Structures are given as structure tokens and as C-alpha cells.
């Protein structure tokens, strides 16, 4: 059974993202996970320490159609304009 993990922070910096990995791994152990990233600077920072059991897939630049949350924002905007 899959589990859902989320974490929120008022800032998106490498320290926060590395903390995310530490917390995420507590829920997944040694399981391998494939995670999609956009081109956010904090996703590609040299100080980012991605664990070996995480396989990152980076979206091409300027491709919001590949990011599910972008479709939600578009829907939300259309509802607020109505």
C-alpha cells in the first residue's frame, strides 16, 4: 500500500529540501522512489543531497503542462474569474 507524504514550508531553500528528504525517508525506508521535479533552483542546487534510493526526473524548462499542480492552478483561476 502506498503512503502519501507532504511537508510545507514558507521558504523553498536547499536546507528545507534536504530536511524533506530526511523526513520522507523515514516513511519510505530503503524503497526506491521516482520523483518528478520542475526546474526550480532549489531542485537543482549543488548543495542538494538526493539520497541514492530517489530517482529524480527533471521536467524540461517551460513545460507547465507536465506539472499536475499547474493544471490545478489554471482550474482555480478559471473558477475565481467566473
Beta strands, then each sheet from edge to edge (+ up, - down):
strand 1: 33-37
strand 2: 54-58
sheet 1: 1+ 2+
end
